[in-house]
Amino acid sequence: MNVQTTFNEKELKLFKRWLKGCLAFGPVTVTFTKKDGSERIMECTTALSLVPEDAADPMIPKREKKVNEEVCPVYDIESKAWRSFRWDSIKQVRLEIK
């Protein structure tokens, strides 16, 4: 499934809002296609309670920089670093509610 071609514009907007909410709550596993064509599975979050205090928040720019609405910045729990994925490259989203 490619979210860009599966959803219409309204559904894509709702999906983005839903996924951002899930990421803010806790870990989410996102499978996506990287720019080089390889598949990546990443357990990630934006929940600040799960991000070490010394990890720089990508939402606070180091310098003036235009926000790219095509990507979603997340904290990669395994790599212990901020990463991002393109919205149009998502293949699968998995989350567990505890």
Beta strands, then each sheet from edge to edge (+ up, - down):
strand 1: 28-33
strand 2: 39-45
strand 3: 71-76
strand 4: 81-86
strand 5: 90-95
sheet 1: 4+ 3- 2+ 1- 5+
end
